[in-house]
Amino acid sequence: MMQRRTAARALLALTVAVPMLAGAQAYPAKAVTLVVPYPAGGATDVIARMVADKLSTKWGQPVVVSNKPGAGTLVAAEQVARAAGDGYTLYMTTAAHTISANLYKKIPYDAVKDFTPITLTSTIPLVLVTANSLPVNTLPELIARAKADPGMTFASTGNGTPQHLTMELFKARNGLNLTHVPYKGDAPMITDLIGGQVPMAFVTLSAAMPYIKSGKIKAIALAHDKRVDGIAAVPTFTEAGMPGFVSATWFGLFGPGTLPADLTNRIYRDVAQIVAVPEFTAKLKDMGGVVDNSTPQAFQAHIQAELKRWGEAVKASGAQVD
């Protein structure tokens, strides 16, 4: 009797496991939607389309990028949070996911429970730049100048963005009193940096690189753990005198919170193979970025660390959105 019960339990476990495994192996059987919370043409959209194109080939099914900008990524995030956990709705987003959780008083989802981290595909570090008209060339010189001029301003791509909040962390660490001048995106901000209307800003390396290379703006320090090709003369913050100051915009792939573990791991493995190929790495390098390729578990740990870090930055800035 005992043997029969044991055999019955084993058979039941097998009948449950086999359909799950078969479902993961058969996936995808139709088109997959990859939601992006920004308009077409930006770095997130470009990386998402690179991934989608290669996944379409690998899976033999269309992976369609759906741009859903609005409300600081909340519109797109809510769509994904409410989607079925069947793998047919995925989400490519950035550090804004962890910033919004701290910045908004109320959001229509739980930034942790309603999403399944699949992989952190890549990161693009931020770089501290100044207008050529500002008479500084090193980080100590810039800090000294800012302390001597408490009315000094800084630019960002908008309230609550990584660029804004990274400067808030920079201010807090150095005891600076700077006035924030928000812009609607990189293009107008960099235009005013070149013209000298604003003296400094944190900018994603992908947006700043062409202007640094052409000498239209000055790069003071890179918020990364090592120097990067293309602007190898630019020191890291650690090298410039601020140990451990690192900040980047990251690009990660999520599914809805109900995405099962077997499907999560299947998608992770396929994306990991894609981002590791030289073609993908080279394109990302041209954007000033690096491949990350984190496991779901490592990405989950990264999310927790980012929630804490950006929470501290939001508190320091006093920024909040209703």
Secondary structure, DSSP 8 states (H G I E B T S, - for coil): -HHHHHHHHHHHHHHHHHHHHHHHHH--SS-EEEEESS-TTSHHHHHHHHHHHHHHHHHTS-EEEEE---GGGHHHHHHHHTS-SSSSEEEEE-THHHHHHHHBS--SS-TTTTEEEEEEEEEEEEEEEEETTS---SHHHHHHHHHH-TT-EEEESSTTSHHHHHHHHHHHHHT---EEEE-SSHHHHHHHHHHTSS-EEEEEHHHHHHHHHTTSEEEEEEESSS--TTSTTS-BHHHHT-TT---EEEEEEEEETT--HHHHHHHHHHHHHHHTSHHHHHHHHHTT-EE----HHHHHHHHHHHHHHHHHHHHHHT--B-
